[in-house]
Amino acid sequence: MSNKPNNYLKEISDITNQVKKSDVIINKNNQIKDLKESLSETLDSTNEIFKSLIKLIESNIKDEDIRLESSNIIKNSSLQFQKTLEEIQIKLSQQNVSEEE
């Protein structure tokens, strides 16, 4: 008879530990989701900055060679920035998946 209360206490303890682990996983998932959203917003904002910069270059620089080269440098920088953020998002997704397993 004294064994039953101990079993119940153990079960309650096990359940409590599982709930705590679930809370930690949910919290991490929310943080990763927030980080992904923030990265996406950063990407959008930075793309707008690059577009504005290209427009400024194209409208203000009269020398065609300099204008084209400057525009190409900005476009390449933009593409590299996008690629880097996409790689970060992929790594975050992979990390999130591995933690869930």
N, C-alpha and C positions, 0 to 999 in steps of 0.2 A: 504494500500500500504506500509506503514512503517513497517508493520508486516512481510512482505516477507523478507526483508534484515535481520531481526532478526532471522527468521527461518533458513535462509541460514547460518548465522554465527553460530547458534547453531549446525546445521548439520555438518559444517566444524569442529567445536570444538569437537563434538562427534567422528568424523572420526579420527581426530588427536589423541585423547585419545586412541582409539582402536589400532591405528598404534603403539603408544608408548607401550601399553600393549603387543602387539604382539612382538615387538622388545625385551622387557624384557624376555618374555617366550622363544624366540629363543636363546637369550644369555644364559639363564639358561640351556636350553637343550644342547647347545654347551659345556658349562662348565661341565655338567654331563657326556656328551659323552667323553670329554677329560679326566675326572677323571676315567671313566671306562677303557679307553685305558691305562692310566697310571697304574692302578691297575693290569691290565692284563700283562703289561710289567714287573711290579714288581714281579708278580707271576712267570712268566717265568724265570726271572733272578734268583730269589730266589730258584726255583726248580733246576736250574743248579748248584747253590752253594751247595745245599743239596746233589745232586748227586756226585759232586766232593768230598765233605767231606766224603761221604760213601765210595767212591773208595779209598780215602787216608787211611781211617780207615782199610778197608779190606786188603790193600796192605802193611800197615806198622805195624799193631798191630799183634803180633805173638800169644799171648794168645787167644785161641778160645773163651772162655767165655767172656772176656773183649771185643773182637772184635764183637761178636754177640750182646752183650748188648748195646755197643756203637752204632752199626748200627741201632738197634731197636729204641733207643732213638732218633736218627736223623730222622729216617723214621716217627716216631710218631710226632715229632716236625714239620716235613714237612707237614704231613697230617693236623695237627691242623692249621698250617699257611694257607693252601689252604682253609680249611673250613671257617676260619675267613674272608678271602678275599671274598669268595663266598657269605657269609652272608652280607658283606658290599655292594657287587654289587647288591644283591637282594633288600636291603634297598634303595639303590640309584634308582633302577628301580621303586620301589613302590612310592618313593617320586616324581619321575618324572611324573608318571602316575597321581598321586593325584593332582599335580600342573596343569596338563593339563586340568583336569576336572573342 
